[in-house]
Amino acid sequence: MFHTLLTTFISHKDLRFCKKVYFCGKISLISTINMAQEDVFKKIVSHSKEYGFVFPSSDIYDGLGAVYDYGQLGVELKNNIKEYWWKSMVLLHENIVGIDAAIFMHPTVWKASGHVDAFNDPLIDNRDSKKRYRADVLIEDQLAKYDEKIQKEVDKARKRFGESFDEALFRQTNPRILANKEKQEALHQRFAKAMEANDLAELKQIIVDEGIVCPISGTRNWTDVRQFNLMFATEMGASADAAMKVYLRPETAQGIFVNYLNVQKTGRMKLPFGIAQIGKAFRNEIVARQFIFRMREFEQMEMQYFVKPGTELDAFQQWKEQRMKWHQNLGFGADNYRFHDHEKLAHYANAATDIEFRMPFGFKEVEGIHSRTDFDLTQHEKFSGKSIKYFDPQTNESYVPYVVETSIGVDRMFLSIMCHAYEEEQLDGGDIRTVLRLPAALAPVKLAVLPLVRKDGLPEKARDIINDLRFHFNCQYDEKDTIGKRYRRQDAIGTPYCITVDYDTLTDNAVTLRYRDDMRQERVPISQLNAIIEDKVSIASLLKRL
């Protein structure tokens, strides 16, 4: 039978790529946008392992579910992300300081915070696939499908009507959009009510009524929904008889709350002030998925901002704007971010929003901003029996401050950067170049020094350049293979600059500087390299734009 080769090019705002699709007989288009996005995500996961960014933990023992190790390049990128966040908080704000609280805390801390009694996920199993899911996530995905249906109608109309298309009017009048909007709103109200009441039976009924199927088996053979506590427990003590049950912290915020008065008094801090912290947290995620997006051991960057009661919503709005600016400062495009304001608030909050980033698998949360009121501090005061009120020297009164929180997952931030940066670029002549377009300040390696050949004094000259520049930023030396292959290796790990040491270098003390993004090359004196490169690759270059 005649075989046809169809090459389809699918454009996407985040990731551009070319995929070849083979089919026989009757023509059918099988490369959908969703398939393409899944394909790109798989490539990112593979690329992360192949080039030393992220490895499955205990890989030689077939790994440990939802636990990952950061490799030699991954740890550099991760450290650069943390430095960008830390300096943007502590260096740029006179009223924000940092701490590093212990992972182990007194178990009553988690009783006071509500984690012992209420830190649960609603889980549901599919009997056919034997897979377990979070019921709330299944329903949230269903809500997103209504958005996708609406957007599909809008895109079709825009293509049909061209420049004369009035999107606002179309959304208000199109019967298919109005029908999907009505279904979505009804589902949202029902879902919010069930979550508020912790009605597990209703959550299952919603899944049944919406006809939600298991992504693996495609069936609706669901178990009942049940709660599962996410905290890891262990014992602390010299003997079993004297052991005390303690928990691996599920969040870093409580370490800040129980220390806030220590910091305030020793630092002579006045409201409003903030406390920042970067640290590990642990959650026994049953439904861990999507690579490093949801893990059992992860890292958080959190800042708790203490304010006078009544001013918390102004502070919330302030940090909402500042945090979005921090993300967009990386240059990934404003259309790849959005706020998702919470309509169903946690019991301790009076305002909450998420900053979501467009991943290959949809818009997903990378940071949460919450107005937590005085719940946490009041709870700790109640359970500890000790006053942790702030004395206001301006009003001569004591009160419990309110708190605005910004919390960002380092691992999710890492993943969002990798997803945006990864690109397969088709070059003239048909070759494909795999390149990580990382922000230069976050790139693990800033500069690669490449002698044209391994003889005639060129390696020695290249080593002299490395020895001078290594005090300023992370450099790599590479002399193996052709210069073209070495460029490709550096493109694949996101190195923004390469310099080539050639025979002319020995006489004119100049090198060829190559730029990763457009592969442009220029001749540059060695004496100017540090000045040209350092300003572009330093964290300060990012901070100056905030």
C-alpha positions in Angstrom: 0.0 0.0 0.0 1.2 3.5 -0.8 2.7 5.3 2.1 2.6 9.0 2.4 4.8 11.2 4.5 3.1 14.3 5.9 5.2 16.9 7.6 3.2 19.2 9.7 4.4 22.4 11.4 2.6 23.2 14.6 3.2 26.7 16.1 2.9 27.3 19.8 3.6 30.5 21.7 6.0 28.7 24.0 7.7 26.1 22.0 8.4 25.7 18.3 9.1 22.4 16.7 8.7 20.3 13.6 7.1 16.8 13.8 6.9 14.2 11.1 3.7 12.2 11.0 3.4 9.0 9.0 0.1 7.5 7.9 -1.3 4.9 5.4 -4.2 5.1 3.1 -7.0 7.5 4.0 -5.5 10.8 5.0 -6.1 11.7 8.6 -4.4 14.4 10.7 -3.1 12.8 13.9 -0.7 15.5 15.2 -3.0 17.6 17.4 -1.8 20.4 19.5 -2.2 18.4 22.7 -0.2 15.5 21.3 2.5 18.0 20.2 2.7 19.6 23.7 3.0 16.1 25.3 5.8 15.3 22.8 7.7 18.5 23.7 7.3 17.8 27.4 8.7 14.3 27.0 11.7 15.9 25.1 12.3 18.3 28.0 12.3 15.5 30.5 14.7 13.5 28.4 16.9 16.5 27.7 17.1 17.3 31.4 18.6 13.9 32.2 20.8 13.7 29.1 22.6 16.9 29.8 22.9 16.7 33.6 20.0 18.9 34.8 17.7 16.5 36.6 18.1 12.7 37.3 15.5 10.3 38.8 16.6 9.7 42.4 18.3 6.4 43.1 18.4 5.8 39.4 20.5 2.7 39.5 17.8 1.1 41.7 15.1 2.1 39.1 14.3 5.4 40.9 12.0 6.4 43.7 8.6 7.7 42.7 8.2 11.5 42.5 11.7 12.1 43.9 14.5 13.7 41.8 18.1 14.7 42.0 19.5 17.9 40.4 22.6 17.2 38.4 25.7 19.3 37.8 23.9 21.8 35.6 20.6 21.6 37.3 22.0 22.6 40.6 23.6 25.7 39.1 20.4 26.8 37.4 18.5 26.1 40.6 21.0 28.1 42.7 20.7 31.0 40.2 16.9 31.0 40.5 17.2 31.1 44.3 19.8 33.9 44.2 17.5 36.0 41.9 14.6 35.5 44.4 16.7 36.0 47.5 18.3 39.2 46.4 15.1 40.6 45.0 13.6 40.2 48.4 16.4 40.9 50.9 18.8 43.0 49.0 16.2 45.3 47.4 14.0 45.8 50.5 15.3 47.4 53.7 12.4 46.0 55.7 12.8 42.3 54.7 15.3 39.9 56.3 16.0 36.2 56.0 16.1 33.2 58.3 16.8 29.5 57.9 14.5 27.5 60.2 15.0 23.9 61.1 13.1 21.2 59.2 12.1 19.4 62.4 9.7 21.4 64.6 7.8 20.7 67.8 4.8 18.6 66.8 2.4 21.0 68.4 3.3 23.5 65.7 1.5 21.3 63.2 -1.5 20.9 65.5 -1.8 24.7 65.9 -1.5 25.2 62.1 -4.2 22.7 61.4 -2.0 20.4 59.4 -2.5 17.4 61.7 -6.3 17.5 61.4 -6.9 19.1 58.0 -3.9 18.7 55.7 -5.7 16.2 53.4 -6.3 15.6 49.7 -9.5 14.1 48.4 -8.4 10.9 46.5 -10.3 8.6 44.1 -9.2 5.4 42.4 -10.1 4.0 39.0 -10.7 0.3 39.4 -9.7 -0.6 35.9 -6.3 1.3 35.6 -5.5 0.9 39.3 -4.5 4.6 39.2 -5.2 7.1 41.9 -6.2 10.7 41.3 -7.0 13.8 43.3 -10.8 14.3 42.9 -10.5 18.1 43.0 -7.9 18.1 40.2 -10.1 15.9 38.0 -12.9 18.4 38.4 -10.6 21.4 37.8 -9.4 19.8 34.6 -13.0 19.4 33.5 -13.6 23.1 34.2 -10.6 23.9 32.1 -12.1 21.9 29.2 -15.0 24.3 29.1 -12.5 27.2 28.7 -10.9 25.3 25.9 -14.2 24.7 24.1 -15.0 28.4 24.4 -11.6 29.5 23.1 -11.9 27.1 20.2 -15.1 28.8 19.1 -13.4 32.2 19.5 -10.4 31.1 17.4 -12.6 29.7 14.6 -14.6 33.0 14.5 -11.5 35.1 14.4 -10.1 33.1 11.5 -13.5 33.4 9.7 -14.1 37.2 10.2 -10.5 38.5 10.2 -9.8 42.1 11.3 -13.6 42.9 11.6 -13.9 40.3 14.4 -15.4 41.7 17.6 -14.4 39.1 20.3 -16.3 40.7 23.2 -19.5 40.8 21.3 -19.0 37.3 20.0 -18.5 36.0 23.5 -21.7 37.7 24.7 -23.9 36.4 21.9 -22.7 33.1 20.5 -25.1 30.4 21.6 -22.4 27.6 21.9 -20.2 29.9 24.0 -23.1 30.9 26.2 -24.1 27.2 26.7 -20.6 26.1 27.7 -20.3 29.1 30.0 -23.5 28.2 31.7 -22.4 24.6 32.2 -19.0 25.8 33.5 -20.6 28.2 36.0 -23.0 25.6 37.3 -20.1 23.1 37.7 -18.0 25.7 39.4 -20.7 26.6 42.0 -21.4 22.9 42.7 -17.7 22.2 43.0 -17.0 25.1 45.3 -19.9 24.2 47.6 -18.7 20.6 47.9 -15.1 21.6 48.7 -16.3 24.1 51.3 -18.4 21.5 53.0 -15.8 18.8 52.5 -18.5 16.7 50.9 -16.7 13.7 49.5 -19.8 12.0 48.3 -20.7 15.0 46.3 -17.3 15.3 44.7 -17.7 11.7 43.4 -21.2 12.5 42.2 -19.8 15.5 40.3 -17.2 13.2 38.6 -20.0 10.8 37.7 -22.4 13.4 36.4 -19.8 15.1 34.3 -18.8 11.8 32.7 -15.1 12.3 33.7 -13.0 9.3 32.6 -9.7 7.9 33.8 -7.0 9.3 31.5 -5.4 5.8 31.4 -8.2 3.4 31.1 -10.8 5.7 29.6 -13.5 4.2 31.9 -15.7 5.7 34.6 -15.3 2.8 37.1 -14.5 5.0 40.1 -14.2 4.2 43.8 -15.6 6.5 46.5 -13.6 9.6 47.4 -11.6 9.5 50.6 -9.2 11.8 52.5 -5.5 11.2 52.8 -3.1 13.1 55.1 0.0 14.3 53.3 2.5 14.7 56.2 5.5 12.4 56.6 5.8 11.3 60.3 8.9 9.9 62.1 10.1 9.6 65.6 12.7 11.6 67.5 14.4 10.2 70.6 17.2 7.9 71.9 14.9 5.0 72.6 11.5 3.7 71.4 9.9 4.3 74.9 11.0 8.0 75.0 10.5 8.7 71.3 8.4 11.7 70.3 6.4 11.7 67.1 7.5 14.5 64.8 6.8 15.5 61.2 8.9 16.5 58.2 7.6 20.0 57.6 5.0 20.2 54.8 5.7 23.9 54.3 8.3 26.4 55.4 6.0 29.2 56.6 5.5 27.9 60.1 9.2 28.3 60.9 8.8 32.0 60.1 5.7 32.4 62.2 7.1 30.9 65.4 10.3 33.0 64.9 8.6 36.3 63.9 8.9 37.9 67.3 12.5 36.8 67.7 13.4 38.5 64.4 11.3 41.6 65.2 13.0 42.2 68.6 16.6 41.3 67.7 16.4 43.2 64.4 14.4 46.1 65.9 11.9 45.7 63.0 8.9 48.0 62.7 5.7 47.1 60.8 5.4 46.5 58.0 8.4 44.1 57.7 9.0 40.7 56.0 10.9 37.5 56.7 12.2 35.4 53.8 13.2 31.8 53.7 14.3 29.2 51.2 14.0 25.6 52.4 12.9 22.0 51.8 9.4 20.8 52.5 7.9 17.3 52.3 4.5 16.0 51.3 3.4 12.4 50.8 1.9 13.2 47.4 -0.1 10.1 46.3 -0.7 11.7 42.9 2.7 13.0 42.1 3.0 13.6 38.4 4.4 15.8 35.6 8.1 15.4 36.3 9.3 17.9 38.9 6.0 19.8 39.0 4.6 17.8 41.9 7.1 16.0 44.1 7.3 14.5 47.6 10.5 16.4 48.4 10.6 20.0 47.1 12.0 23.4 47.8 10.1 26.6 48.6 10.9 30.3 48.5 8.6 32.0 50.9 8.3 35.5 52.3 5.8 36.4 55.1 5.0 40.1 55.3 3.7 41.3 58.6 1.4 44.3 58.6 -1.0 46.3 60.8 -4.5 44.8 60.7 -6.6 46.7 58.2 -3.7 47.3 55.8 -3.4 43.7 54.6 -5.4 44.0 51.4 -3.3 47.0 50.3 -0.2 44.9 51.0 -1.7 42.0 49.2 -2.3 44.1 46.0 1.2 45.5 46.3 2.9 42.1 46.4 0.6 40.7 43.7 1.9 43.4 41.3 5.5 43.0 42.5 5.6 39.3 42.1 4.2 39.3 38.6 6.8 41.9 37.6 9.5 39.6 39.0 8.4 36.7 36.8 7.9 38.8 33.7 11.3 40.4 34.2 12.8 37.1 32.9 11.5 38.0 29.4 9.2 35.0 28.8 6.3 37.2 27.5 3.4 38.6 29.5 0.9 36.3 27.6 2.5 33.3 29.3 1.4 34.4 32.7 -1.9 35.0 34.3 -3.5 35.5 37.7 -5.9 33.0 39.0 -7.8 34.6 41.9 -9.3 32.2 44.4 -13.0 32.3 44.9 -12.9 29.5 47.5 -10.6 30.8 50.2 -8.7 28.8 52.8 -10.2 29.2 56.3 -7.3 31.4 57.3 -7.3 33.8 54.2 -9.3 36.8 53.2 -7.7 37.1 49.7 -5.6 34.7 47.6 -4.3 34.5 44.0 -2.0 32.2 42.0 0.5 33.3 39.4 0.1 30.7 36.6 2.6 30.0 33.8 1.8 28.4 30.5 3.4 25.0 30.6 3.2 22.4 27.8 0.4 20.8 29.8 -1.6 24.1 30.3 -1.5 27.0 32.7 -0.2 25.9 36.1 0.5 27.5 39.4 4.1 28.6 40.0 3.5 31.0 42.9 0.8 31.7 45.5 0.1 35.1 47.1 -2.2 34.9 50.1 -3.5 37.3 52.7 -3.5 34.9 55.7 -5.0 37.4 58.3 -3.8 36.7 61.9 -4.8 33.1 61.9 -1.3 31.5 62.2 0.1 33.8 64.8 -3.2 33.7 66.9 -3.1 29.9 66.7 0.5 29.7 67.9 -0.3 32.1 70.7 -3.2 30.0 71.8 -1.4 26.6 71.6 1.9 27.8 73.1 0.3 29.9 75.9 2.7 32.7 75.2 2.0 36.2 74.0 3.5 36.9 70.6 1.9 40.3 70.1 3.7 43.2 68.5 4.0 46.4 70.4 3.3 49.4 68.2 5.4 52.4 69.4 3.3 54.8 67.3 0.0 53.9 68.8 1.2 52.5 72.2 -0.9 49.3 71.7 -0.1 45.6 71.3 -1.8 43.5 68.7 -1.2 40.4 66.6 -0.1 41.4 63.1 -1.8 40.3 59.9 0.3 38.4 57.3 0.6 38.5 53.5 2.5 35.6 52.1 4.3 35.0 48.8 5.2 31.4 48.2 7.0 30.1 45.1 8.1 26.5 44.4 11.7 26.4 43.3 11.2 23.2 41.4 8.1 24.5 39.5 10.0 27.7 38.7 12.9 25.6 37.4 10.4 23.6 35.2 8.7 26.7 33.8 12.1 28.1 32.8 13.1 24.8 31.1 9.8 24.6 29.3 10.1 28.1 27.9 13.8 27.9 27.1 13.8 24.5 25.2 13.6 24.9 21.4 14.3 22.8 18.4 15.3 25.3 15.7 15.4 24.4 12.0 18.5 25.9 10.4 19.2 26.7 6.8 20.1 23.5 5.1 17.6 21.4 7.1 19.7 20.8 10.3 17.9 21.0 13.7 19.6 22.9 16.5 18.5 22.1 20.0 19.0 25.2 22.1 18.0 26.3 25.7 17.3 30.0 25.5 17.8 30.5 29.2 18.0 34.0 30.6 21.7 34.7 30.6 21.8 35.6 34.3 20.2 32.2 35.2 22.3 30.0 32.8 24.4 27.4 34.6 27.4 28.1 32.4 27.9 31.7 31.3 30.9 31.3 28.9 32.6 28.4 27.1 36.2 28.9 25.9 37.1 26.8 22.9 40.5 26.5 21.3 40.2 26.0 17.5 42.6 23.1 17.6 44.4 21.1 20.3 48.0 22.2 19.4 50.3 25.1 18.6 49.7 26.9 21.9 45.9 27.5 21.4 44.9 25.3 24.4 47.3 27.1 26.7 46.0 30.5 25.6 42.4 29.3 26.2 43.4 28.1 29.7 44.9 31.6 30.4 41.6 33.2 29.5 39.6 30.7 31.7 41.9 31.3 34.6 41.2 35.0 34.5 37.4 34.8 33.9 36.6 32.0 36.4 36.7 34.5 39.3 33.8 36.4 37.7 31.4 33.7 36.4 31.1 30.0 35.7 33.1 29.0 32.6 33.7 25.8 30.7 36.6 24.6 28.6 36.0 22.3 25.7 38.5 21.1 23.1 36.9 17.8 21.9 35.3 17.5 18.4 34.9 20.1 15.7 34.1 23.6 16.7 30.5 23.2 15.3 29.8 20.2 17.5 31.1 22.1 20.5 28.9 25.1 19.7 25.9 22.7 19.6 26.8 21.2 23.0 26.9 24.6 24.6 23.6 25.6 22.9 22.0 22.5 24.4 22.9 23.5 27.9 22.0 27.1 27.5 25.5 28.8 27.5 24.9 32.3 26.3 28.4 33.0 25.0 31.2 31.0 23.4 34.6 32.3 22.6 36.9 30.7 20.1 40.7 31.0 20.4 42.3 30.8 17.0 45.8 31.4 15.5 45.1 35.1 15.1 44.5 35.2 18.9 48.2 34.6 19.5 49.2 37.8 17.7 46.2 40.2 18.1 45.0 39.1 21.6 41.4 39.0 20.3 38.9 36.1 20.2 35.7 35.3 18.3 32.7 35.9 20.6 29.6 33.9 19.6 26.1 34.7 20.8 23.8 31.7 21.5 20.5 33.1 20.5 21.2 34.3 17.0 24.6 32.6 16.5 26.1 36.0 15.6 29.9 36.2 15.9 32.2 39.2 16.4 35.9 39.8 17.1 36.6 41.0 20.6 39.8 41.9 22.4 40.5 39.6 25.3 40.9 42.5 27.6 37.2 43.5 27.0 35.6 40.1 27.6 34.8 40.6 31.2 33.3 44.0 30.7 31.2 42.8 27.8 29.9 39.6 29.4 29.7 40.2 33.1 27.0 42.9 33.1 24.8 40.7 31.0 25.1 37.5 32.9 25.1 38.8 36.5 22.0 38.6 38.8 22.4 42.3 39.2 21.4 42.7 35.5 18.0 41.3 36.4 17.6 43.2 39.6 18.3 46.5 37.9 15.2 46.0 35.8 12.8 45.4 38.7 
